[in-house]
Amino acid sequence: MSDIETLLPKEKIVKISGKKYTISKLSLAQNIKLLRLVGSLHESVREKIAKDAEGGKNDMAAILEAIAAENTGGLLRILLKSEDDFSDISLEDFSEIIAAVTEVNDFEKIFANFQRTAKNLKGIAGEIKKLLSLPSSEK
């Protein structure tokens, strides 16, 4: 095994409640599902904060607890590609899964690639804007 394979293994096996799960690189479909989940989490937080503000409450712990209870299972089903019930997962097991996912996926490289792409697209957009603003005879 090369040094890079040691640093970024192709897959890891975690054991949760006696059952083994294989964690591998996240697929595009898994990433899209995660983005949708994150979007719904954001919306849930906004709604709960607004609702509590109307009622004169400010119980952030209760808000976070409700959101975690509603979404932890969905997150784990995506990451573990499983329909199992994860409602009673321990914090230790949850953190083991998250650690394994981050060890298998090179998020630093993924984010750098997206930043590079966004920069390139911004440059292209500027060129297109220039072309569109030229008189018809100069295009």
Beta strands, then each sheet from edge to edge (+ up, - down):
strand 1: 11-16
strand 2: 19-24
sheet 1: 1+ 2-
end
